[in-house]
Amino acid sequence: MSGVGERLVRNGYRVVFRSVFANMDPERAHHIAFAVIRWLPRVPFLASTVERYSRPAAADGITTMGIHFPSRFGLAAGFDKDAHGIAGLGLLGFGHVEVGTITAKPQPGNEKPRLFRLVGDRALINRMGFNNRGAAAAARRLERARRNPGRPVIGVNIGKSRVVDVADAVEDYLESTRLLAPFADYLAVNVSSPNTPGLRGLQELDQLRPLLTAVRDAAGKTPVLVKIAPDLDDAQIDAIAGLAVDLGLAGVIANNTTIARTGLSASAESVAQIGAGGLSGAPIAERSLDVLRRVRAVVPADFCVVAVGGVTSEADVQARLDAGATLVQGYTAFLYEGPTWATRINRLRRRRLRREARESR
């Protein structure tokens, strides 16, 4: 797909989004788009053509946590909840795909509607509630996905099952860890979603330390990261980042969605009608950068810090790298930018890296 072809697809997607998807329930629209992504690897000619043009520049690769990532940019958890679309998402240009959040027990998630667009803000509010088919089912799909030699790096994001009391959270996370760690390139411990009752309380150090210690030990050689909320204060961020280092974790993911509703162009009334849920997308970009800088200031230079929140453009990716991110993830902009989003970022990063190489000679 040339630059011209990419623009044609992008513009076509915008027309489809405005005329079709924007008038459709967001969750239904997601399922339709995801079905196409899952289908893509089954058409060899189309798959090879897409992969050829979406491939990131070799110079954009990095080795961290003992894993080689073909690019610095990947897809955050939330899009592929059950590890169904890893191959197709890799073909679209994501250097890594973080699946989940996966829980030990299968669960339907919260009642619908539970996903809402704020189109004018290029944002989403979700209260999905970790809807997924459980760790055992995901493990079988992950085992198959790992056999694909051209696959992206696979991260697996795990969370607490809703039916499990917070007091029993450690054993619940361990069940997921034992099932999923053997098939994950890295494991992300989600204690920061606002959509599972009591989950964010696990970020308190007296609860977080035994949880992360247990998951780390059960994961064996699989690197473990912790994903934190943007709503923590500076002291809490410092403490959790320090704990991650002390426990020998592989990294911190900064950050999850926010419960704040500041900086929105949508009316307060319309936002109030939506109700509870985590806000993601462009409005959280500034706070996410602040959290990233805070974490980077606490951890060693070689410690992996994954930046996520408000990433739309290649310039956003570079801003996170300049602020100290090791890797960068996006999710919400995928909805608004369409299937060539990662391809476009990879193309612009290739151009940037070539220019920097020329200037350094």
C-alpha positions in Angstrom: 0.0 0.0 0.0 1.7 3.2 -1.2 1.3 6.5 0.5 -1.5 7.3 -2.0 -3.2 4.0 -1.4 -2.9 4.5 2.4 -4.6 7.9 2.1 -7.4 6.5 -0.1 -8.1 3.8 2.5 -7.9 6.3 5.3 -10.3 8.7 3.6 -12.6 5.9 2.7 -12.7 4.8 6.3 -13.6 8.3 7.4 -16.5 8.3 5.0 -17.7 4.9 6.3 -17.2 6.0 9.9 -19.2 9.2 9.4 -22.0 7.5 7.4 -22.2 4.1 9.1 -20.2 3.5 12.2 -20.9 6.9 13.8 -24.6 6.0 13.7 -24.1 2.4 15.0 -23.7 1.2 18.6 -19.9 1.4 19.2 -19.6 -2.1 20.5 -21.4 -3.5 17.5 -19.2 -1.4 15.2 -16.1 -2.8 17.0 -17.2 -6.4 16.4 -17.8 -5.8 12.7 -14.3 -4.1 12.3 -12.7 -6.8 14.4 -14.3 -9.6 12.2 -12.6 -8.1 9.2 -9.2 -8.0 11.0 -9.6 -11.6 12.0 -10.4 -12.5 8.4 -7.4 -10.7 6.9 -4.7 -13.4 7.5 -6.9 -15.9 5.7 -6.5 -14.2 2.3 -2.8 -14.8 1.6 -2.3 -12.3 -1.3 -4.1 -9.5 0.6 -2.3 -10.3 3.8 1.2 -10.3 2.2 0.4 -7.0 0.4 -0.7 -5.3 3.6 2.2 -6.6 5.6 4.7 -5.4 3.0 3.6 -1.8 3.3 2.8 -1.8 7.0 6.1 -3.2 8.1 8.0 -0.9 10.5 11.6 0.2 9.8 14.2 -2.1 11.2 15.9 0.8 12.9 12.7 1.4 15.0 13.1 -1.9 16.7 14.3 -2.2 20.3 15.2 -5.0 22.7 13.8 -4.6 26.2 12.8 -7.1 28.9 14.9 -9.6 26.9 12.4 -9.4 24.0 13.0 -7.9 20.6 10.2 -5.6 19.6 10.2 -4.9 15.8 8.9 -1.4 16.5 8.3 0.9 19.4 4.6 1.2 18.7 1.9 -1.4 19.6 -1.7 -1.9 20.4 -2.9 -1.5 24.0 -5.1 -3.9 25.8 -8.9 -3.6 25.3 -9.2 -4.1 21.5 -8.5 -7.8 21.4 -10.0 -9.1 24.6 -9.8 -12.8 23.9 -6.7 -13.2 21.7 -8.6 -13.8 18.5 -7.0 -11.2 16.2 -3.3 -11.2 16.9 -2.2 -12.2 13.4 -4.4 -9.7 11.7 -3.4 -6.9 14.0 0.3 -7.7 13.4 -0.3 -7.5 9.6 -1.7 -3.9 10.2 1.7 -2.8 11.5 1.5 -3.1 15.3 4.9 -4.2 16.7 3.2 -5.7 19.7 -0.3 -6.6 20.6 -1.4 -6.6 24.3 -4.5 -8.8 24.5 -7.1 -8.8 27.3 -7.9 -7.9 29.9 -8.3 -11.6 30.6 -9.7 -13.0 33.9 -9.4 -16.4 35.4 -13.1 -16.9 35.2 -15.2 -16.3 32.0 -17.5 -13.3 32.5 -19.9 -11.3 30.4 -18.8 -7.9 31.6 -21.2 -5.1 32.6 -24.6 -4.5 31.2 -24.9 -2.8 27.8 -24.6 -0.1 26.6 -21.1 0.1 28.0 -19.0 1.8 25.3 -19.6 5.4 24.3 -18.0 7.7 21.7 -17.2 11.4 22.3 -16.5 12.1 18.7 -15.8 15.8 19.1 -13.1 15.0 21.7 -11.8 11.9 19.8 -12.4 10.0 23.0 -14.2 7.0 24.4 -15.8 6.2 27.7 -16.1 2.5 28.5 -17.3 0.4 31.4 -16.9 -2.9 29.6 -16.1 -4.7 32.9 -13.5 -7.2 31.5 -15.8 -9.1 29.3 -13.9 -12.2 28.1 -14.1 -16.0 27.9 -11.6 -16.7 30.6 -8.0 -17.6 30.9 -8.2 -21.3 29.9 -9.9 -20.5 26.6 -7.4 -17.7 25.9 -4.5 -20.0 26.6 -5.5 -22.3 23.8 -5.6 -19.4 21.3 -2.4 -18.0 22.5 -0.6 -21.3 22.1 -1.8 -21.4 18.4 -0.8 -17.7 17.9 2.7 -18.3 19.0 3.3 -20.8 16.3 3.0 -18.1 13.7 6.6 -17.1 12.8 5.5 -13.6 11.6 3.5 -12.8 14.7 3.9 -9.5 16.7 5.2 -9.6 20.2 2.3 -10.8 22.4 1.5 -9.2 25.7 -1.2 -10.6 28.0 -3.1 -8.3 30.3 -4.7 -10.0 33.3 -7.2 -8.7 35.8 -9.4 -9.8 38.7 -12.5 -11.9 38.1 -15.6 -10.0 39.1 -17.0 -12.9 41.2 -13.9 -13.1 43.2 -13.6 -11.0 46.4 -10.8 -8.6 46.6 -9.5 -10.5 49.6 -9.0 -13.5 47.3 -7.5 -11.6 44.4 -4.0 -13.0 44.7 -5.1 -16.6 44.0 -7.4 -15.4 41.2 -4.5 -13.6 39.5 -2.3 -16.6 40.0 -4.8 -18.9 38.2 -4.5 -16.6 35.2 -0.8 -16.4 35.5 -0.3 -20.1 35.5 -2.5 -20.6 32.5 -1.3 -17.7 30.4 2.4 -16.9 31.3 3.7 -19.9 29.3 2.2 -18.4 26.1 2.9 -14.7 26.7 6.0 -12.7 25.7 5.1 -10.5 28.7 2.4 -10.3 31.3 0.7 -7.1 32.4 -1.0 -7.0 35.8 -4.1 -4.7 35.6 -4.9 -3.2 38.9 -6.1 0.1 37.5 -9.4 -0.3 35.5 -12.2 1.7 37.0 -14.8 -0.8 35.9 -14.4 -3.7 38.3 -15.5 -3.0 41.9 -12.6 -2.8 44.3 -9.9 -3.3 41.7 -8.1 0.0 42.0 -7.8 -0.6 45.7 -5.2 -3.2 44.8 -2.9 -0.3 44.0 -2.4 0.3 47.7 1.1 -0.9 48.5 0.0 -3.3 51.3 -2.2 -5.1 48.8 0.0 -4.6 45.7 3.2 -5.9 47.1 2.0 -9.5 47.8 0.0 -9.6 44.6 2.9 -8.6 42.3 5.4 -10.8 44.3 3.1 -13.8 43.8 2.5 -13.1 40.1 6.2 -12.5 39.5 7.2 -15.8 41.1 4.5 -17.8 39.3 5.3 -16.2 35.9 8.8 -17.8 35.9 10.8 -16.4 33.0 7.9 -14.4 31.5 8.5 -10.6 32.2 5.8 -9.0 34.4 4.7 -5.4 34.3 2.1 -3.5 36.3 -0.4 -1.1 34.7 -1.3 1.9 36.8 -4.1 4.5 36.8 -3.6 8.2 35.8 -5.7 9.2 38.8 -3.0 8.4 41.3 -1.2 11.3 43.0 2.5 11.9 42.6 3.4 10.1 45.9 1.4 7.0 44.9 3.0 6.9 41.4 6.5 7.2 42.9 5.7 4.5 45.4 4.4 2.0 42.9 7.2 2.7 40.4 9.7 2.2 43.2 8.0 -1.0 44.3 8.1 -2.4 40.7 11.9 -1.8 40.7 12.3 -3.3 44.2 10.4 -6.4 43.3 12.4 -6.9 40.1 9.5 -6.5 37.8 10.2 -5.9 34.1 8.3 -2.6 33.7 5.4 -0.2 34.3 2.6 0.6 31.9 1.6 4.2 32.3 -1.4 4.4 32.1 -4.9 3.1 32.2 -8.1 5.1 31.5 -9.2 7.9 33.8 -12.3 8.6 35.9 -11.8 12.3 35.4 -14.0 14.3 33.0 -11.9 17.5 32.6 -11.0 19.2 29.3 -13.9 17.8 27.3 -15.8 19.8 24.6 -18.8 17.5 25.1 -21.4 19.1 27.3 -21.4 18.2 30.9 -25.0 17.1 30.6 -24.3 14.6 27.8 -21.2 13.2 29.7 -23.3 12.9 32.8 -25.9 10.9 30.9 -23.2 8.4 29.8 -22.4 7.8 33.5 -19.5 5.9 35.0 -16.6 4.5 33.0 -13.0 5.1 32.0 -12.2 7.9 29.7 -9.5 7.3 27.0 -8.3 9.2 23.9 -7.0 12.7 23.2 -8.3 14.3 26.5 -6.0 12.2 28.6 -2.8 12.9 26.6 -1.4 15.6 28.9 -2.0 13.7 32.1 -0.5 10.5 30.6 2.6 12.4 29.7 2.9 13.7 33.2 2.6 10.2 34.6 5.1 8.9 32.2 7.7 11.5 33.2 7.0 10.8 36.8 7.6 7.1 36.4 10.7 7.6 34.3 12.2 9.9 37.0 11.9 7.1 39.6 13.1 4.0 37.7 16.5 3.1 36.2 17.3 4.1 32.7 17.1 0.5 31.4 13.7 -0.2 33.1 10.9 -0.7 30.6 8.2 2.0 30.7 5.3 1.6 28.4 3.4 4.9 27.6 -0.2 4.8 26.7 -3.0 7.4 26.7 -3.9 10.0 24.1 -1.6 8.7 21.3 -2.8 9.5 17.9 0.0 10.6 15.6 3.7 9.7 14.9 4.5 13.0 16.7 2.7 11.7 19.7 4.8 8.6 19.6 8.0 10.6 19.4 6.9 12.9 22.3 6.5 9.8 24.5 9.9 8.5 23.5 11.4 11.9 24.2 9.8 11.8 27.6 11.4 8.5 28.4 9.1 5.8 27.1 10.6 2.5 26.1 7.5 1.5 24.2 4.4 3.3 23.2 0.8 2.0 22.8 -2.4 3.3 21.4 -6.0 2.1 21.3 -8.7 4.8 21.1 -7.3 6.5 18.0 -7.6 3.2 16.1 -11.4 3.7 16.1 -11.1 7.2 14.6 -8.0 6.7 12.3 -9.0 3.4 10.8 -7.0 0.3 9.6 -4.0 2.2 8.2 -3.3 3.9 11.5 -0.2 1.9 12.5 1.0 1.7 8.9 0.9 5.5 8.7 2.8 5.8 12.0 5.4 3.3 10.8 5.9 5.1 7.5 6.4 8.5 9.2 8.8 7.0 11.7 10.7 5.4 8.9 11.0 8.9 7.3 12.0 10.4 10.6 14.7 7.8 11.3 16.2 8.2 7.8 16.3 12.0 8.2 18.0 11.6 11.6 20.5 9.2 10.2 21.4 11.6 7.4 21.8 14.5 9.8 24.1 12.5 12.1 26.6 11.7 9.3 
